[in-house]
Amino acid sequence: MYGLVNKAVEELARGVAGDEGWERIKLRADVREVEFVGLTAYPDELTYRLVAAASEELGMPAEDMLAAFGEHWVRYTAEQGWGPMLAAAGDSLPTFLIGLDSLHARIRLTMPALAPPSFRCTDVTDTSLRLHYHSHRDGLAPMVTGLLRGLGARFDTPVGVVHAVRRSEGADHDEFLVTWP
Ligand code: HEM
């Protein structure tokens, strides 16, 4: 994954564990990089090792770590120069969710090696929708729950999230029931 992701893990971990905690996480993950470069693509496996090490160091289940990361990602990308693109992607939660694939398609113009997830919305009503999440990667569904919470905060909307269908239980993709007032 692009270094931007690892940088976001780093910022989150430094905020919770401090600079020394971050060095311990890198040691545990056997990561030697002094600093990640946002627009360089790193092996996915490095990011997985960092998340696992952070979750061990912080005594936090990996699922909770991924959810916290997802929530952080929405704020982090907005602060790291992607704010205008996020703003152009929709001014309400449902519009934004419906446009998620176009957002990643636009990001790919800057990050040509991006292997983005794919999202589809069905059963859309005034207060709910079903979000279908397809990924080339395993195990990142808890991150989506966090992303949805982060988007709720971005749009000042309390969001309900139910992880209704799970790939980890044999389904071919994950589905989330998303509700808002
Ligand atoms: C402008 C803001 C955003 C940027 C720059 C961005 C960029 C990226 C990047 C670099 C990756 C790693 C994949 C790779 O390097 O191949 C990624 C993955 C991902 N993104 Fe985005 N993204 C943004 C917003 C969002 C939002 C708002 C969501 C909300 C649902 C989202 C959902 C995901 C998920 C779930 C993944 C994990 C990869 C996977 O499932 O395979 N992203 N994105």
Residues whose N, C-alpha, C, O or C-beta is under 5 A from the ligand:
A	BS01	HEM	M1 Y2 V5 T77 W82 M85 L86 I107 A113 L114 A115 P116 P117 S135 H136 R137 L140 L147
